[in-house]
Structure formats: structure tokens, C-alpha cells
Amino acid sequence: CSSLRFGCFEILDGVSRYFSNLKGNFSQDVGNKIFNLQCENMKLKLKAARVDSVVSENERLKTLLKIKQSSKDEIVFARVVNIYNNDFVRSALIDAGRNQNVQLDDFAYNEQGLIGRVIEVSDNWSKVLFIIDANSNIPAKISGFNAILSGNNSGTLKVNLLNGEVKEGDIAESSSYGRVFQEKIIIGRVIKKKGEIFVRPSVNFSNLKYICIGKCQD
């Protein structure tokens, strides 16, 4: 009887260890499957993000090409190689220069609006000074009134020498005064802070990839 009881305990112990191992193996297998699924899900998300980025970039290129095709003036299509965005300078390096007929004081813009002007030119590259740079002063018109917009290395332009009354939301456009920029390229919208007038640019300067370079016509 004791030997039978011992045998039963041995069988039960074996069955218990079997199910314990089965449970461990099952849990590990499920965990591995979940981990693999999470990895695949992450890969799919990254792939979808890349697709969205490519689609967005293609749409921007189409828009810029429409600008180029619809313009009667000579336009150079350039890619932004690097953006300098710090406390001392706001500018960009582009992959077009003298060999592509880019010259000093040509102006830069995209489908969003005015970006700046060319301040340095080499054979195959140029530097564009952003309108928000502290060394930038832009002749502009706001609701038909003349003004000078000054950069201050921030996200806005200070409105100076305004010869009329404007209100928040009014659109600021470029003026051909000074023969640097063409007229009626959108710059941004008027905002007011503590009694002073500023313009918030329509261009996203931190996400520039392609720009157009134009020449001012008298």
C-alpha cells in the first residue's frame, strides 16, 4: 500500500512538473510572439511614416513646380542643404550657385511665402539670409500701407515705419521698393504684443527642403 501511495505521488509529481514546464514554455512562446508582433507593428508604423513623408514632399515639389511653370520670370529650383538656426544667425545653404544663374540679392520663396535673399554665392551653392534674421529689413505693404519689417532672430518680424493703421490678421506682402523683392509675395499676418506690431511669417523656417530663387524685376 505504501509503495502504491509512493507511486501515485511520483506520478502526480511528474504530471505537475509536466504542466509546469508546459505553462512556462507556453508563456515564453506567447511572450516571444507578442514581442515579434510589436516589432512588426513598429516597422509598419515607421514604413507608414516614411510613406507619408514622401507623399508630403512630392506634394510640395508639385506645388513648387506649378509656381515655376506658371511664372513668366526666370526661376531657379534649389534644394536646402543645411539650415542655420541659432541665436546669431537665421539662414540656409542651398545647392545652386553661379552655374545655375543664382546671383547676389536674388530672393528666395516657396509655396508658403517669402523666405529671404541671397547673400553669398559660389559656383554651385549659395547662402540665403532668412527674413527673420536680425540683419534683415524687408520693405513691405500691409493693407496698402508701406512698412519696414525687421528680423530679430525670433519667430516674428517687427513692424517699423508704418504709415497707416493696421489690425491683427492683416496680411503683410513684399514690396518692390529697393528692387530686391518682387511685389505681393506673402510674408505673414499681423499680430500685436504689448502695444507693438509684429508679423508672424507664413513660412516654416525649420522645415525647408526646397525653395525657388527669383530675380526682382524693375
Backbone as CSV, one residue per row, in Angstrom:
resi,resn,N_x,N_y,N_z,CA_x,CA_y,CA_z,C_x,C_y,C_z
1,CYS,0.832,-1.202,0.000,0.000,0.000,0.000,0.861,1.244,0.000
2,SER,1.949,1.181,0.833,2.838,2.345,0.893,3.555,2.543,-0.426
3,SER,3.921,1.400,-1.030,4.596,1.514,-2.340,3.652,2.073,-3.396
4,LEU,2.378,1.713,-3.323,1.383,2.227,-4.265,1.196,3.729,-4.068
5,ARG,1.120,4.079,-2.746,0.954,5.510,-2.449,2.148,6.294,-2.971
6,PHE,3.359,5.750,-2.811,4.573,6.416,-3.279,4.546,6.544,-4.792
7,GLY,4.072,5.481,-5.448,3.983,5.516,-6.913,3.002,6.571,-7.384
8,CYS,1.880,6.682,-6.689,0.880,7.707,-7.058,1.450,9.110,-6.925
9,PHE,2.168,9.312,-5.765,2.781,10.634,-5.561,3.802,10.942,-6.651
10,GLU,4.533,9.925,-7.065,5.558,10.119,-8.094,4.909,10.483,-9.424
11,ILE,3.781,9.815,-9.739,3.060,10.110,-10.982,2.497,11.527,-10.945
12,LEU,1.866,11.840,-9.794,1.293,13.193,-9.670,2.367,14.257,-9.760
13,ASP,3.521,13.989,-9.149,4.621,14.956,-9.200,5.114,15.131,-10.639
14,GLY,5.178,14.018,-11.367,5.601,14.088,-12.768,4.616,14.873,-13.623
15,VAL,3.312,14.624,-13.382,2.277,15.355,-14.125,2.346,16.841,-13.816
16,SER,2.569,17.155,-12.531,2.654,18.560,-12.114,3.830,19.256,-12.780
17,ARG,4.988,18.564,-12.778,6.166,19.159,-13.432,5.947,19.311,-14.927
18,TYR,5.236,18.367,-15.548,4.952,18.433,-16.988,4.124,19.676,-17.326
19,PHE,3.036,19.864,-16.529,2.171,21.016,-16.782,2.878,22.337,-16.453
20,SER,3.749,22.277,-15.433,4.512,23.476,-15.082,5.451,23.862,-16.227
21,ASN,6.140,22.863,-16.784,7.031,23.127,-17.927,6.235,23.588,-19.139
22,LEU,5.068,22.948,-19.346,4.218,23.317,-20.481,3.763,24.766,-20.355
23,LYS,3.397,25.151,-19.114,2.948,26.515,-18.874,4.083,27.506,-19.124
24,GLY,5.303,27.139,-18.638,6.455,28.014,-18.848,6.778,28.174,-20.319
25,ASN,6.770,27.034,-21.017,7.061,27.083,-22.451,5.986,27.866,-23.192
26,PHE,4.741,27.671,-22.801,3.632,28.371,-23.452,3.757,29.877,-23.222
27,SER,4.051,30.258,-21.962,4.185,31.672,-21.634,5.337,32.300,-22.398
28,GLN,6.471,31.588,-22.479,7.621,32.104,-23.207,7.307,32.229,-24.693
29,ASP,6.603,31.245,-25.213,6.241,31.271,-26.631,5.304,32.442,-26.928
30,VAL,4.318,32.632,-26.063,3.387,33.752,-26.238,4.126,35.083,-26.128
31,GLY,5.035,35.171,-25.150,5.814,36.399,-24.980,6.637,36.717,-26.208
32,ASN,7.275,35.679,-26.776,8.071,35.878,-27.991,7.201,36.343,-29.149
33,LYS,6.016,35.734,-29.252,5.107,36.120,-30.332,4.646,37.567,-30.170
34,ILE,4.336,37.951,-28.921,3.914,39.332,-28.666,5.039,40.307,-29.003
35,PHE,6.265,39.955,-28.586,7.418,40.812,-28.880,7.625,40.956,-30.385
36,ASN,7.534,39.830,-31.110,7.700,39.867,-32.565,6.615,40.697,-33.234
37,LEU,5.374,40.567,-32.716,4.269,41.357,-33.251,4.490,42.848,-33.011
38,GLN,5.015,43.170,-31.816,5.296,44.575,-31.509,6.379,45.125,-32.439
39,CYS,7.393,44.299,-32.706,8.456,44.725,-33.630,7.904,44.957,-35.031
40,GLU,7.063,44.037,-35.486,6.463,44.186,-36.811,5.573,45.416,-36.870
41,ASN,4.832,45.644,-35.785,3.963,46.823,-35.725,4.784,48.109,-35.805
42,MET,5.919,48.137,-35.090,6.797,49.305,-35.126,7.361,49.511,-36.533
43,LYS,7.755,48.419,-37.182,8.275,48.520,-38.543,7.230,49.084,-39.500
44,LEU,5.990,48.620,-39.342,4.907,49.102,-40.198,4.639,50.583,-39.957
45,LYS,4.699,51.009,-38.669,4.488,52.417,-38.352,5.583,53.280,-38.966
46,LEU,6.835,52.825,-38.862,7.950,53.572,-39.450,7.823,53.639,-40.962
47,LYS,7.409,52.528,-41.558,7.217,52.499,-43.007,6.115,53.459,-43.429
48,ALA,5.006,53.472,-42.666,3.897,54.382,-42.957,4.336,55.838,-42.817
49,ALA,5.165,56.119,-41.785,5.657,57.492,-41.585,6.530,57.916,-42.748
50,ARG,7.371,56.993,-43.253,8.223,57.311,-44.410,7.375,57.560,-45.641
51,VAL,6.332,56.756,-45.813,5.436,56.944,-46.961,4.749,58.308,-46.886
52,ASP,4.261,58.659,-45.687,3.611,59.962,-45.502,4.584,61.095,-45.796
53,SER,5.847,60.921,-45.362,6.859,61.948,-45.605,7.128,62.110,-47.096
54,VAL,7.224,60.981,-47.807,7.465,61.024,-49.251,6.289,61.668,-49.977
55,VAL,5.068,61.304,-49.575,3.877,61.890,-50.198,3.846,63.392,-49.976
56,SER,4.141,63.814,-48.724,4.154,65.237,-48.405,5.199,65.974,-49.217
57,GLU,6.387,65.374,-49.343,7.465,66.003,-50.108,7.103,66.082,-51.583
58,ASN,6.479,65.041,-52.114,6.055,65.051,-53.515,5.020,66.142,-53.773
59,GLU,4.092,66.309,-52.822,3.082,67.355,-52.987,3.719,68.737,-52.990
60,ARG,4.720,68.930,-52.118,5.412,70.219,-52.079,6.166,70.464,-53.387
61,LEU,6.805,69.419,-53.901,7.524,69.552,-55.173,6.568,69.896,-56.307
62,LYS,5.403,69.263,-56.312,4.412,69.569,-57.343,3.988,71.030,-57.265
63,THR,3.792,71.524,-56.023,3.390,72.913,-55.844,4.462,73.863,-56.349
64,LEU,5.725,73.576,-56.002,6.816,74.431,-56.448,6.985,74.383,-57.956
65,LEU,6.779,73.213,-58.530,6.866,73.096,-59.991,5.766,73.897,-60.673
66,LYS,4.580,73.923,-60.040,3.498,74.741,-60.592,3.873,76.215,-60.547
67,ILE,4.521,76.631,-59.444,4.988,78.019,-59.334,5.956,78.324,-60.458
68,LYS,6.883,77.410,-60.685,7.902,77.625,-61.714,7.294,77.663,-63.104
69,GLN,6.364,76.749,-63.354,5.754,76.662,-64.672,4.837,77.848,-64.963
70,SER,4.184,78.356,-63.919,3.229,79.439,-64.129,3.899,80.806,-64.195
71,SER,5.151,80.890,-63.768,5.835,82.175,-63.756,6.459,82.475,-65.118
72,LYS,6.370,83.736,-65.516,6.998,84.171,-66.765,8.462,84.545,-66.541
73,ASP,8.837,84.733,-65.303,10.204,85.122,-64.985,11.083,83.900,-64.781
74,GLU,12.385,84.128,-64.834,13.340,83.037,-64.640,13.387,82.652,-63.165
75,ILE,13.217,81.361,-62.885,13.238,80.861,-61.516,14.213,79.691,-61.427
76,VAL,15.031,79.685,-60.388,15.942,78.574,-60.122,15.340,77.732,-59.005
77,PHE,15.276,76.442,-59.242,14.730,75.486,-58.281,15.888,74.888,-57.503
78,ALA,15.922,75.027,-56.156,17.070,74.592,-55.358,16.652,73.760,-54.164
79,ARG,17.583,72.923,-53.722,17.363,72.093,-52.537,18.111,72.699,-51.359
80,VAL,17.490,72.691,-50.194,18.125,73.198,-48.976,19.062,72.124,-48.430
81,VAL,20.349,72.460,-48.343,21.360,71.513,-47.872,21.494,71.570,-46.348
82,ASN,21.433,72.777,-45.812,21.594,72.930,-44.362,20.866,74.190,-43.903
83,ILE,20.367,74.162,-42.673,19.696,75.318,-42.077,20.474,75.755,-40.846
84,TYR,20.797,77.039,-40.774,21.486,77.611,-39.618,20.450,78.375,-38.803
85,ASN,20.121,77.832,-37.662,19.033,78.385,-36.870,19.466,78.450,-35.405
86,ASN,20.134,79.548,-35.037,20.600,79.703,-33.663,20.434,81.154,-33.214
87,ASP,21.053,81.505,-32.097,20.876,82.847,-31.539,21.556,83.931,-32.360
88,PHE,22.441,83.536,-33.286,23.233,84.520,-34.006,22.875,84.649,-35.485
89,VAL,22.303,83.635,-36.062,22.028,83.678,-37.499,20.815,82.823,-37.840
90,ARG,20.077,83.262,-38.850,18.958,82.512,-39.413,19.160,82.503,-40.927
91,SER,19.665,81.395,-41.443,19.965,81.321,-42.876,19.956,79.867,-43.334
92,ALA,20.157,79.674,-44.647,20.178,78.315,-45.210,21.200,78.232,-46.324
93,LEU,21.764,77.061,-46.478,22.674,76.765,-47.583,21.902,75.979,-48.628
94,ILE,21.991,76.400,-49.904,21.259,75.720,-50.976,22.234,75.214,-52.034
95,ASP,21.788,74.220,-52.805,22.679,73.584,-53.783,22.562,74.213,-55.174
96,ALA,22.576,75.520,-55.246,22.549,76.230,-56.526,23.373,77.506,-56.386
97,GLY,24.157,77.813,-57.435,25.018,78.984,-57.377,25.165,79.645,-58.741
98,ARG,26.349,80.186,-59.009,26.578,80.906,-60.264,26.305,80.028,-61.480
99,ASN,26.697,78.768,-61.400,26.482,77.872,-62.542,25.005,77.643,-62.832
100,GLN,24.160,77.904,-61.846,22.710,77.782,-62.032,22.056,79.166,-62.166
101,ASN,22.896,80.187,-62.354,22.443,81.567,-62.562,21.829,82.196,-61.318
102,VAL,22.344,81.820,-60.156,21.953,82.482,-58.917,22.918,83.637,-58.670
103,GLN,22.380,84.788,-58.271,23.201,85.973,-58.056,22.897,86.593,-56.697
104,LEU,23.807,87.456,-56.251,23.588,88.172,-55.001,22.290,88.966,-55.054
105,ASP,21.579,88.976,-53.947,20.329,89.715,-53.771,19.144,89.126,-54.531
106,ASP,19.327,87.965,-55.167,18.136,87.252,-55.643,17.295,86.892,-54.419
107,PHE,15.989,86.776,-54.605,15.140,86.476,-53.450,14.684,85.022,-53.473
108,ALA,14.402,84.498,-52.280,14.001,83.101,-52.118,12.587,83.020,-51.567
109,TYR,11.822,82.071,-52.067,10.451,81.878,-51.606,10.010,80.453,-51.905
110,ASN,8.883,80.055,-51.336,8.276,78.773,-51.675,6.768,78.942,-51.704
111,GLU,6.028,77.840,-51.647,4.575,77.925,-51.751,3.938,78.578,-50.540
112,GLN,4.710,78.691,-49.442,4.182,79.317,-48.229,4.385,80.826,-48.214
113,GLY,5.431,81.302,-48.867,5.678,82.735,-48.871,7.144,83.083,-49.013
114,LEU,7.483,84.321,-48.616,8.839,84.852,-48.761,9.778,84.250,-47.720
115,ILE,10.967,83.835,-48.175,11.950,83.213,-47.292,13.098,84.165,-46.973
116,GLY,13.630,84.842,-47.983,14.761,85.737,-47.739,15.443,86.133,-49.026
117,ARG,16.742,86.470,-48.917,17.511,86.865,-50.099,18.893,86.234,-50.059
118,VAL,19.500,86.129,-51.226,20.819,85.509,-51.370,21.894,86.496,-50.923
119,ILE,22.769,86.068,-50.011,23.824,86.955,-49.506,25.234,86.452,-49.832
120,GLU,25.358,85.178,-50.230,26.650,84.621,-50.637,26.422,83.679,-51.809
121,VAL,27.349,83.720,-52.774,27.211,82.859,-53.947,28.550,82.241,-54.304
122,SER,28.548,80.932,-54.537,29.699,80.229,-55.076,29.269,79.584,-56.396
123,ASP,30.122,78.737,-56.948,29.784,78.141,-58.253,28.534,77.278,-58.191
124,ASN,28.430,76.453,-57.139,27.311,75.510,-57.081,26.555,75.540,-55.758
125,TRP,26.752,76.576,-54.980,25.976,76.718,-53.751,25.805,78.197,-53.444
126,SER,24.813,78.491,-52.595,24.549,79.862,-52.167,24.013,79.842,-50.745
127,LYS,24.119,81.008,-50.096,23.554,81.159,-48.752,22.405,82.155,-48.813
128,VAL,21.298,81.774,-48.202,20.100,82.610,-48.173,19.878,83.117,-46.758
129,LEU,19.800,84.434,-46.608,19.510,85.040,-45.321,18.000,85.087,-45.122
130,PHE,17.508,84.480,-44.043,16.077,84.463,-43.781,15.571,85.864,-43.414
131,ILE,14.317,86.101,-43.696,13.716,87.399,-43.352,13.629,87.600,-41.844
132,ILE,13.724,86.528,-41.062,13.640,86.643,-39.605,15.007,86.897,-38.971
133,ASP,16.083,86.910,-39.768,17.409,87.189,-39.236,17.487,88.643,-38.770
134,ALA,18.304,88.899,-37.742,18.419,90.241,-37.175,19.005,91.243,-38.171
135,ASN,19.674,90.778,-39.209,20.262,91.670,-40.216,19.335,91.898,-41.408
136,SER,18.115,91.422,-41.289,17.181,91.515,-42.407,16.163,92.633,-42.193
137,ASN,15.997,93.463,-43.216,14.969,94.507,-43.229,14.210,94.409,-44.546
138,ILE,12.919,94.205,-44.474,12.117,93.908,-45.652,11.137,95.042,-45.937
139,PRO,11.196,95.647,-47.117,10.140,96.596,-47.493,8.848,95.832,-47.744
140,ALA,7.769,96.305,-47.156,6.516,95.548,-47.237,5.325,96.487,-47.344
141,LYS,4.198,95.895,-47.647,2.916,96.589,-47.622,1.944,95.786,-46.770
142,ILE,1.248,96.498,-45.872,0.229,95.874,-45.038,-1.061,96.648,-45.246
143,SER,-2.044,95.989,-45.818,-3.327,96.647,-46.137,-3.110,97.927,-46.941
144,GLY,-2.148,97.898,-47.837,-1.877,99.043,-48.703,-0.924,100.061,-48.123
145,PHE,-0.552,99.933,-46.846,0.357,100.885,-46.205,1.799,100.382,-46.280
146,ASN,2.725,101.312,-46.519,4.136,100.952,-46.564,4.682,100.709,-45.165
147,ALA,5.626,99.765,-45.075,6.245,99.459,-43.791,7.595,98.799,-44.029
148,ILE,8.397,98.771,-42.990,9.648,98.016,-42.992,9.531,96.943,-41.917
149,LEU,9.785,95.696,-42.308,9.736,94.580,-41.364,11.160,94.170,-41.016
150,SER,11.460,94.182,-39.743,12.818,93.880,-39.285,12.861,92.547,-38.552
151,GLY,13.823,91.709,-38.914,14.012,90.445,-38.228,14.679,90.641,-36.884
152,ASN,14.507,89.698,-35.986,15.146,89.781,-34.664,15.572,88.412,-34.155
153,ASN,15.862,87.509,-35.094,16.291,86.147,-34.760,15.263,85.395,-33.915
154,SER,13.996,85.722,-34.113,12.925,85.013,-33.412,11.903,84.557,-34.448
155,GLY,10.735,84.226,-33.992,9.709,83.743,-34.906,8.821,84.820,-35.476
156,THR,9.145,86.109,-35.206,8.312,87.196,-35.708,9.166,88.294,-36.319
157,LEU,8.504,89.216,-37.034,9.155,90.382,-37.625,8.567,91.638,-36.985
158,LYS,9.425,92.546,-36.601,8.961,93.806,-36.012,8.548,94.763,-37.126
159,VAL,7.386,95.374,-36.980,6.889,96.323,-37.975,7.383,97.725,-37.621
160,ASN,8.126,98.342,-38.537,8.656,99.687,-38.339,8.214,100.594,-39.488
161,LEU,8.259,101.884,-39.250,7.994,102.899,-40.281,6.666,102.652,-40.990
162,LEU,5.680,102.286,-40.237,4.350,102.046,-40.806,3.624,103.380,-40.975
163,ASN,3.097,103.623,-42.180,2.451,104.919,-42.428,0.922,104.820,-42.460
164,GLY,0.365,103.936,-41.641,-1.090,103.804,-41.568,-1.488,102.875,-40.445
165,GLU,-2.774,102.731,-40.232,-3.296,101.876,-39.168,-3.599,100.481,-39.718
166,VAL,-3.179,99.469,-38.978,-3.466,98.087,-39.362,-4.046,97.354,-38.160
167,LYS,-4.641,96.213,-38.417,-5.230,95.417,-37.329,-4.705,93.990,-37.390
168,GLU,-4.904,93.284,-36.299,-4.436,91.896,-36.242,-5.097,91.069,-37.344
169,GLY,-4.310,90.219,-37.957,-4.815,89.360,-39.021,-4.593,89.921,-40.408
170,ASP,-4.236,91.221,-40.514,-3.946,91.794,-41.827,-2.736,91.096,-42.438
171,ILE,-2.766,90.962,-43.753,-1.697,90.255,-44.460,-0.589,91.223,-44.846
172,ALA,0.651,90.825,-44.575,1.827,91.583,-44.999,2.406,90.932,-46.247
173,GLU,2.662,91.763,-47.263,3.229,91.282,-48.521,4.492,92.055,-48.844
174,SER,5.331,91.467,-49.678,6.576,92.129,-50.066,6.302,93.320,-50.967
175,SER,7.222,94.273,-50.932,7.174,95.444,-51.795,8.428,95.444,-52.667
176,SER,8.328,96.027,-53.843,9.486,96.097,-54.744,10.380,97.291,-54.437
177,TYR,10.042,98.058,-53.393,10.871,99.198,-53.013,12.270,98.709,-52.648
178,GLY,13.285,99.297,-53.249,14.655,98.846,-53.045,15.103,97.849,-54.091
179,ARG,14.164,97.390,-54.905,14.467,96.493,-56.024,15.188,95.218,-55.599
180,VAL,14.772,94.666,-54.470,15.309,93.383,-54.014,14.261,92.286,-54.149
181,PHE,13.036,92.597,-53.729,11.981,91.600,-53.774,10.915,91.987,-54.790
182,GLN,10.272,90.976,-55.339,9.106,91.251,-56.161,7.927,91.629,-55.270
183,GLU,6.970,92.275,-55.856,5.787,92.683,-55.103,4.843,91.512,-54.841
184,LYS,4.091,91.653,-53.765,2.951,90.803,-53.449,3.297,89.327,-53.221
185,ILE,4.481,89.090,-52.665,4.773,87.755,-52.146,4.393,87.779,-50.673
186,ILE,3.562,86.861,-50.258,3.072,86.886,-48.881,4.223,86.708,-47.887
187,ILE,4.184,87.491,-46.827,5.182,87.393,-45.759,4.568,86.767,-44.515
188,GLY,3.387,87.235,-44.142,2.723,86.679,-42.970,1.542,87.534,-42.553
189,ARG,1.125,87.372,-41.303,-0.034,88.108,-40.787,0.338,88.930,-39.560
190,VAL,-0.355,90.030,-39.399,-0.092,90.963,-38.306,-0.566,90.388,-36.975
191,ILE,0.274,90.536,-35.961,-0.107,90.248,-34.584,0.335,91.442,-33.729
192,LYS,-0.291,91.635,-32.579,0.067,92.744,-31.699,0.451,92.207,-30.324
193,LYS,1.576,92.742,-29.807,2.058,92.348,-28.493,2.437,93.591,-27.694
194,LYS,1.755,93.803,-26.568,2.079,94.899,-25.665,2.176,96.237,-26.387
195,GLY,1.233,96.473,-27.270,1.178,97.746,-27.959,2.070,97.859,-29.176
196,GLU,2.872,96.822,-29.449,3.754,96.837,-30.626,3.188,95.910,-31.697
197,ILE,3.586,96.198,-32.931,3.039,95.449,-34.064,4.118,94.543,-34.642
198,PHE,3.759,93.285,-34.871,4.667,92.301,-35.444,3.966,91.571,-36.579
199,VAL,4.763,90.853,-37.345,4.224,89.966,-38.378,4.744,88.564,-38.115
200,ARG,3.826,87.624,-38.030,4.212,86.219,-37.896,4.351,85.626,-39.293
201,PRO,5.549,85.195,-39.686,5.775,84.695,-41.049,4.920,83.469,-41.365
202,SER,4.561,83.343,-42.620,3.780,82.192,-43.067,4.669,80.988,-43.362
203,VAL,5.974,81.224,-43.511,6.914,80.151,-43.840,7.372,79.438,-42.574
204,ASN,7.466,78.120,-42.646,8.033,77.310,-41.568,9.537,77.168,-41.829
205,PHE,10.341,77.997,-41.184,11.771,78.051,-41.477,12.548,76.846,-40.962
206,SER,11.974,76.089,-40.066,12.674,74.919,-39.526,12.475,73.674,-40.374
207,ASN,11.621,73.767,-41.399,11.313,72.576,-42.197,11.382,72.879,-43.686
208,LEU,12.440,73.593,-44.092,12.612,73.921,-45.509,13.402,72.818,-46.209
209,LYS,12.896,72.380,-47.334,13.600,71.364,-48.124,13.901,71.841,-49.539
210,TYR,12.951,72.522,-50.138,13.130,73.038,-51.493,12.647,74.480,-51.548
211,ILE,13.330,75.304,-52.332,12.939,76.697,-52.468,13.101,77.144,-53.916
212,CYS,12.466,78.242,-54.217,12.622,78.877,-55.521,13.447,80.143,-55.358
213,ILE,14.321,80.387,-56.303,15.115,81.618,-56.329,14.653,82.449,-57.512
214,GLY,14.212,83.676,-57.227,13.724,84.567,-58.280,14.549,85.834,-58.341
215,LYS,14.300,86.616,-59.389,15.009,87.865,-59.587,14.013,89.010,-59.608
216,CYS,14.357,90.091,-58.929,13.453,91.219,-58.862,13.400,91.931,-60.213
217,GLN,12.195,92.242,-60.651,12.008,92.980,-61.885,11.709,94.437,-61.537
218,ASP,12.309,95.383,-62.266,12.075,96.791,-62.011,10.613,97.127,-62.245
